[in-house]
Amino acid sequence: MIQVRETAPGEVEVLPTGHLTREDMDELSARLEEALARARTAIVLNFKDLKSLNSSAIGKFLHFKAQCDMKGIKLSIRNCNAEMLQLLKMIKFDSLIQMEN
């Protein structure tokens, strides 16, 4: 399940939960498109309840970053657990998308 909610004027938060697998890519795409349509200044990917993600999800997030850049919307990732943070840093995600605690 993936929720999208407004957290501040112009800022939208995307909250994926559990494990993002290949079967979740249609829902992920739909929720990211929803977030992009609703946001004006910033989108936060809140990973507090995300247990794991596969390579398809990583690719979706990279494509989404490019879409955000084209619209002038800041994209960041927040609340990664230690293992997820280590993985994202290992694949250099932190050099592409701002990581917040």
N, C-alpha and C positions, 0 to 999 in steps of 0.2 A: 504494500500500500504506500502511496506517495501523496502527501498533502501539500497544498499550496496555500499560503496565507499571507495577508498583508501585515507587516509588523510595524511599519511607520509610513507616513505619507511618501509615496513613490518607491518604497522598499518592499520587496516580496521575498518570502522565505520558502524554500522547497525542502520538505522533510521526508526523505526516503527512509523506510524502515526495513529491518530484516536483511535479507540477502538479495542483491540485485543480480538477477540471472538473465540469460537470453530471453526467457519467457516474459520478462518484465519490460522489455525494450519499447513495446508499443505504448504502454502506460507511461513510461519515463519520457518518451518523446512528447506525448500529449501534455504532460504536466509541465515540461520545460517550455513548450510553446505557450501554454497558459501563463506561466510566469513571465515570459518575455512580453506578452501582450498586456499584462497588468502593471509591470514595473515601469517606472519613469527614471529612476536614478541608480538603483542597486538591486541585485539579486544575491541572496545568501543561500548556499547549499548547506543545510544544517545536517551533519552526519551523526548526531548524538545517538540515534537509534539504528544506525546502519551497521550491520555486522560484517558484510563483505560485498564486493562488487567484482564483476568479471570484466574482461577486456572490451566487450561490447559497450558496457556502461562507461568505461574510461574514454572510449572513442566518442560516445555521445556527449560527454562533458566537454571534451576538447572542441568538438564542432559547435557546441553551445557557447563556449567561450568566444569563438570567432563571431557568432551571431550577436552576442552582447557587445563586443568591441565595435561592430559595425553600427550599432544603435547608440553607442556612447553610454552603455550601462555597465556599471562596475559589478564584477562577479567575484565572490569570495566563498571560501569554504570555512565552516565553523564547527567546532565540537567534535573533532576526530578522536577516536580512541587511539591509544599509543601504537597499536599494531597497524591501524589504517594510516596513521600519520607517517609511520616508518615506510610503508609501501608507497605512499604518494611522494615522499621525498626521494625514495630510491628511483622512481621513474621520472623524477624532475618536475612533478606537477607543481611543486611550490615555486618554481621559477616562472610558471605560466599563469597560475591562479593564486591570488593572495590567500594565505592560510591564517585564520584567526583562532584564538582559543576561546 
